[in-house]
Amino acid sequence: MTILTFTIILLLGAFVAGLLGSLTGLGGGVVVIPLLTLLFHVDIRYAIGAALLASIATSSGAATAYVKEGITNIRLGMFLEIATTIGAVIGAVIAIYMPTNTIAIIFGVVLIFSAAMTVRKK
């Protein structure tokens, strides 16, 4: 694979991740992590780190648009921000010591659960 092919695939994947992340609120990691691990054979820990870093830009851009339109509950968002930051730090520390295949299994289970909850009947 040439560097041009790599760059084009990565840019298209990042674009799709940003689009789906802002549309669904799931985050771009749903696209970026499988792209990096399955297609480019990147270690899942590095893929998760890259996806988290990329989601900062996606979240900030989408949040700006949602706040501008007045469809955001700022108080709820701030509360969630505090709780998710604490959870993220704890999760990152645990991931350092957890085997890579266990992290991949947890990621797959979370994706399946998210899909099932999305399509379930209300």
C-alpha positions, -999 to +999 in steps of 0.1 A: +000+000+000+014+033-010+014+064+013-011+081-010-035+051-008-030+050+030-037+088+033-068+087+011-083+057+030-075+073+064-090+107+053-122+091+040-125+070+071-120+100+093-146+120+073-172+092+077-163+089+114-169+126+119-201+126+099-216+095+118-203+108+151-220+141+149-252+126+134-256+098+159-237+109+190-219+075+191-185+090+184-162+085+156-145+056+173-171+033+160-156+038+126-120+048+133-111+020+157-121-009+134-106+009+104-072+013+121-072-022+137-086-043+110-074-026+078-041-011+090-033-036+118-027-009+144-026-021+180-061-015+195-047+007+223-031+031+198-063+030+178-084+039+208-061+067+217-062+081+182-100+079+181-103+097+214-081+124+203-100+128+170-133+128+188-124+160+206-125+179+173-157+161+162-174+167+195-164+203+197-176+210+162-209+192+166-215+207+200-210+242+186-237+235+160-261+220+184-257+248+209-261+274+182-294+258+172-306+258+209-311+220+211-285+213+238-291+210+275-259+227+288-265+217+325-269+181+316-239+182+293-216+197+320-227+171+345-220+143+319-186+159+311-175+156+347-186+120+351-172+109+318-139+125+324-135+106+357-146+074+340-122+080+311-092+084+334-101+052+353-107+033+321-074+044+306-055+032+337-073-001+336-066-005+298-029-001+304-028-034+324-055-053+304-046-077+276-052-064+241-076-092+231-098-085+262-100-048+252-110-059+216-137-082+230-151-055+253-151-031+223-170-056+201-196-063+229-202-026+233-207-022+196-232-051+194-250-038+224-252-003+209-266-017+176-291-038+194-304-009+215-306+013+185-328-011+165-349-024+194-386-017+194-398+010+217 
